[in-house]
Structure formats: C-alpha cells, structure tokens
Amino acid sequence: MEVTLSGGDELKGTRAPQELEVYSQFHYGACIKVDADSAIAAEGAASCGEKLSKRKEVTRMKYAAEEDTIRAEVKQKHKEALAL
C-alpha cells in the first residue's frame, strides 16, 4: 500500500486522452463552444447525453476542417500525453 501511495505503482483504469479530446481541451473556447451551443439550441437538445453527443459531433467536424498546423500541434500534445 505504501508503494502505491508514494507513486511507485502505476494506477490501473487510467487512460490517456484521445486526440480529439486533446483538441477540445486546448481549442474549445475559441473554436468549438459557439458552434456547439448554437447546434444544441437549434436541435432543442435537453438532456445531458444529447448535449454531450452534439458537442462531440461539432468537435469532430471542427477538427476535421482544422488547419494542418493546428492538427500537427494536437498530434504532438497527444503523443506527449501518451508518454506520461
């Protein structure tokens, strides 16, 4: 137990974020939020699940249309997250 508490063992059940999640973490406020909020309002999504689904859909579309420099930056940050 002491080894685990001191950080000696790796924790099970943790996972690195996916590439799309890394993109969302760094670009949500600037690139995604406005479009996601308007898509949610247009569709009339009420439940948390519907809203989350619509946010993920908008994030996927925005990332697919993103410039190569942004995509390369996200890929690099994703690799760094996998290395941790």
Secondary structure, DSSP 8 states (H G I E B T S, - for coil): -HHHHTT-S--TT-----HHHHHHHHHIIIIIHHHHHHHHHHHT--SHHHHHHHHHHHHHHHHHTS-HHHHHHHHHHHHHHHH-
